[in-house]
């Protein structure tokens, strides 16, 4: 028998009624807008997404308008949000949805996962939040809650594996109202059951949580951070963003780009820049013609 009973469901729903976060994509069931918010929120803080989300919708309000845009226009509008390959995948998805599905997204997680750039999480999120499907959604916040509720943690950063999290989420899903349930768990994980220093005293389910008030939360939170590729102390992703801005209106050679990036450009700079440009070509962001680079059209 699961520790998350109908009585626990009620406690979480009651908490959510008073504490739910406000985001523009929560006021709509429009599949395009909900998918856009999910893609933008990948690897980006959700509060930062709001500004870009609103600006994007003014330029590309529908799948059809996005599908008709050039890749360079799409990248220009995405500029500053980072991880530009997300924009190109979303662009390709819009073209596929427009041509194959008459600008209507499929409704089931299995069908959604066949589209470019949509994984298990995004597929379930869109199915639930846009089409009211009675399915679980598991993001990092929800996985953290499920881990802590189900067992005494050995460290604050402990997480159950992805497969177990999805199975557990399926088991504890209420019989109805998956929409509010999934949103409630996301908000609970984002504001109360946080990765560091969770506020157990304010948690509506601390009485049944195996990890509530654990001394493990007092231990230093160990974070393993990947060493980000950089050049001259600046992350490579920053250079990639600058390169895209330089190429928005003109095709440029390696030497021309290097001269605009650095006042005291060296041969080592040029070699490194060439490797970055080659990666961007390989990733589908740029094309190279006669030693000139430009954004894909």
Secondary structure, 3 states (H helix, E strand, C coil): CCCCCHHHHHHHHHHHHHHCCCCHHHHCCCHHHHHHHHHHHCCCCHHHHHHHHHHHHHHCCCHHHHHHCCHHHHHHHHCCCCCCHHHHHHHHHHHHHHHHCCCCCCCCHHHHCCCCCCCHHHHHHHHHHHHCCCCCCCCHHHHHHHHHHHCCCCCCCCCCCHHHHHHHHHHHCCCCCHHHHHHHHHHHHHHCCCCCCCCHHHCCCCCCCCCCCCHHHHCCCCCCCCCCCEECCEEHHHHHHHHHHHCCCCCECHHHHHHHHCCCCCHHHHHHHHHHHHHHHHCCCEEEECCEEEECC
